[in-house]
Amino acid sequence: MTPRSVQQIVPATPTRAEYLTIFQPLPAAGLDALDPFLLLHHIGPVPFPPDNVGLPFGPHPHRGFETVTLVLQGDVLHHDSRGNRQVIGAGGVQWMTAARGIIHAENTSAEFRRVGGTLEILQLWINLPARLKMEQPRYQGLPADMLPVVAAGRGQLTVVAGTWGAVRGPAQSPMGVQLAMLRLPAGEEFALRAEPAHTVLCYVLHGAVRANGQPAAGHSLVQLGTDGDTLALRAEEDAVLLLGTAAPLDELVVQHGPFVMNTQTQIMEAMRDYQMGRMGVLHESETR
């Protein structure tokens, strides 16, 4: 086992979406992407009072990549222009392959809006290769009881996608992405092995760890080199992390807001197709 070098610890930058604070470690200054991982947003934990208005993410389009929403606390209502509508509660995952184009909205459930509660979610964008960008969209709703939870010493690993040891996650990724949530109590260790050429995603949500000897606190991303095959983690205090691996695409990325393609012409085509209704229709009134 050869430890990968730690290139930098990237603190998440707080941004605003109306009344919500979103912590964004990717992209960040000096780090445009971790091919094929494009973007990571962390919301919460944030308390919502009774009779709240929910999330401000009304109908909007995507093309050319996947969105993965991990619900840590509260719930998320997914609704899209392909007719998929589902509430996923704490511990569950919504995996949407936008591919050639889809319109979706994300809110909390009517019950959460009525009663209130604490919400915490992650959203990860994963690029698709050129050969898959114009495939048909797909949605996978994975409640918590579908996700295997395995022991990691005194910690727990919740497997979402790919194979982790002898356990395979239920999410079907056309990219062969590995994705899992790791909870480590203080003093516990965990080692992640990855192909040397593969990208490793390591985001510390809460607590504090040492990643290959380097300290990383909550709301920070660990950027690793490709000069080894191992990420060794030791929890300095109780910690929660998002871990992932994937083969890089090494393709040109042209992005315009919610569209991620390979050329500017393809971006213009995506905008035209959205405006012409070719990604479907989803009305605001349908997302409540």
N, C-alpha and C positions, 0 to 999 in steps of 0.2 A: 504494500500500500504506500503510495506516494502522495503526501498532502499537496493540495493546490495552493498556490500563492494567493494571498488576499490583496487584491489590487486597491480597493478602497472600501470604506464603510460609508454608505450614502444615506444621510438622514432624509426622512420623508418631509416634503415641503407642504405646509398647510395651504389649501386653496379653498375658495368658497363656491358653493352652488346654492344660490338663494340663501336659505337659513341654515344650511348644513356646512360643517367643516369637513373637507376631504383631505386626507393625508396621502401625498403622492410621492413615492420613492422612485417611480419609473414612469415616464422619462424624468430625468433630473439634469441639473447642470453638469456637463461633462459626461453624461451617460444617456444617449438617445434611446437605446434599446438593449436588450439582452437576447439577441436573435435565437429563437423566434418569439420571445416574450416582448410585447410592445408597450404595455401599460399596466400599472397596478395602482388601484385606488383602495383606500382603507377608510371606512366611515365608522365612527363610534369608538367605544360605546357611548351612545347619546340617549338621554331620557326623553321620551315623548309623553306629554300630558294626555289625559283623557280628552276625547273630541278633538284630536289633532288632524292635520291635513295630509299626513303621510309623506311620501317621497316626491320630490319635484321632477321626476324623470318621466314625463309624458311621452307620447308616441314619437319615435325618432328612428331613422334608418341605419343599417349597417351593411357593408359589403366587403368581402375579401379576407375575413378573419373570424376567430371564435371569441365569444365572451363567456367567461366562467364566473359565476356569482356564488360565493361561499357565504352562507348565513351562519354567523356565530351566535347571535342573540336576536330575538324577535322573529319576524318572518318577512318574506318578499313575495308579492304577487307578480308573476310573469304573465304577460299577455302579448301575443304577436299576430301578425297579419296572415299567418298560416293556420290560425284557429286554435293554437295552443294557449291554454289558460290554466294556471296552477299556482297554488300557494305552497311555498316550501318553508318549513319552520326551522328552528335552531338546529344546527348540525347537518343540514342538508345542502345540496348543491344544484344549481341550474346551469346547464352546459348548452350553450346555443352556438351552433355552427352557422354563421350568417351566409357564408359562401356567396352565391350570386346576388343575394339581396333579400332583406327582410326588414319589416318595421316592428319594433317592439316597444313596450312600456314596462316600467318597473315601479311598483308601489308597495305599500304594506297592505295587509288584508283589511277588510272592513271592520273586523273584530279588533285588530290592533289599533286602528284609527279611533274606534269608539272607546276602548278601555285604556289605551296607552301602554307604555312599557319601555324597555331598553332595547335599542337596536344596535347591532354591530355587523357589518358585512365587508367582504373583500370583493373586488371585481378585477379579474385578470383578462387582458386581451392577448390572444395567441395568434400570430400570423399564420396564414395558409400559403402553401406553395402555389406558384402560378398555375400548375396543372389542376388544382382543386378550387381555385377562386370562383369559378363559374359553375360549380356543382350545385345541386339542390340544397336549400337550407334544411337544418335539422335541429330539433330541440330535445334535450334529455333532462327530465326532472328526477332528481335523486334524493328522496327523503333520507333523514339520518339513519333509519333502520336498514337502508340498503347499502350503507358504507361499512366495510369491515373495519373493526378496531382491534389492533394487535398490540401486545405488550412491547415496549421499548425499554427494557430494564424496569425501573419503577415508573416510567412514563408511558404514554399512549401514542400510537400512530394511527390516524384515521386515513385509510387508503381511498383515494378518489379515482385515480386513473393509473394505468400501468401496473407493473409487477414489482412488489416490494417484498423481497425474500420469497416466501412461498405463497404470498397473498396477492391476488389481482383485484384491482378496483373495477367497479361496474361501469364507469364512464368510458364510452367508446370514442377514442381520439384518432382521427385520420392521420395525425402526425406522430403517433406513438409516444405522446407526452406522458411522463410520469408526474403525478401530483398527489400530495398528501399534506395533512395537518399534523404537526408534532407538538405534544405537550410534554415538557420535561420538568420534573421537580428539581429544586436546587440540589446541586451536587451530582446529578445524573448526567451520563454521557451517551452520545449517539453518533454513529459513523455512517455517512452516506457515501456509497461508491457509485461512480458514474464513469462512462466511457470518456477517455481523455479528450476526445474531440467534441463532446457534448457540452451544451450550456447547462449550468446549474443556477437555479433560482433559489435564493435563501433570503426570506424576509422575516425579521423579528417583529411580531406584533406587540408582545408584552414581555416584561421581565428583562433579563440580561443573560448573555451567553458569551463564551469565548469560541470563536470560529477559527479553527487552525491557529489557535493561540492569540488571536486578535479580539479585543473586547467589542461587543456590539449590543447596544441597548434597544429597548422598544422603539418602534417606528423607525427602523433603519434596515437597509438592504445591504447584504454582503456581496460585493462583486468579486468573483474569483477568476483567476487565470485558467488557462487550459494546459498547465504544465504538470498536472498530476491527475490522480483518479479518486481522491478521497477528501471529503469534508468532515472533519472531526469537530463535534459540538460538545461543549460542556456548559451546563446551566449554572450560572453564578447565583441566580435566584430563580424562582418558578418562572418558566418561560413558555410562550406559545409561538410557533413558527409555521410559516408556509414554505414547503420545500417542493421543488420541481426540477426535472431534467428533460432535455429535448435535444435532438440533433438540429444544429443551425441550418437555415435554408441557404444562406449566402446568395440571396437574390436582391436585386434593386427594390427598395421600398419607396413608394410615392404615396404620401398620405394627405388627405384633405378632410379634416374632421372625422366623421364616422366611416369614411371610405379608405381602405388600404389596398392599393393595387401596385402594379409594377411600372406603369408609365402614366404620364400626364393625360394622354389620350384616353386611357381606361378610366381615369378619374372623371373626365368630362362625360364619358359614357354613363358612368354610375350616377352622376348628378342628373343627367337627362332621363335615365330610366326611372329614378325616384320621382322626378317631377311629372312623368307620364303615367305614374301609377303601376309600373311594372314590378315593383317590389311588394305590391299589395296595398291594402288600405286598412288603417286602424284609427278609429275616431277616439278622441279624448273621453267621450262619454262611456266608451266600452271598457275603460281601464280603471274604473272606480269600484 
